[in-house]
Amino acid sequence: MAVAAQPVWDEGRDGGVLQTFLKEIGCDGVDAVMVTRQVVGCSLGEAQQMFVTAPCRAAELAFHNAFVEGLERAQDDV
């Protein structure tokens, strides 16, 4: 997937465009973060940031936030 994504990144160096491309080809979650890291040549944290801030990944970010909030509430109940 990184080979297919590299030209997309090279064309405009736009993280949102890269994430849209990855989503369209079925590359999601951890796989998308790892492909982003490889294609962009950035750190894991930078790749995660690019993933969660891409407009096309809003649903994934909302799920993540709801999950973390649920964990935090569960810890408060203990």
Secondary structure, DSSP 4 states (H G I P E B T S, - for coil): -HHHHHHHHHHH--HHHHHHHHHHTT--HHHHHHHHHHHHT--HHHHHHHHHHSGGGHHHHHHHHHHHHHHHHHHHH-
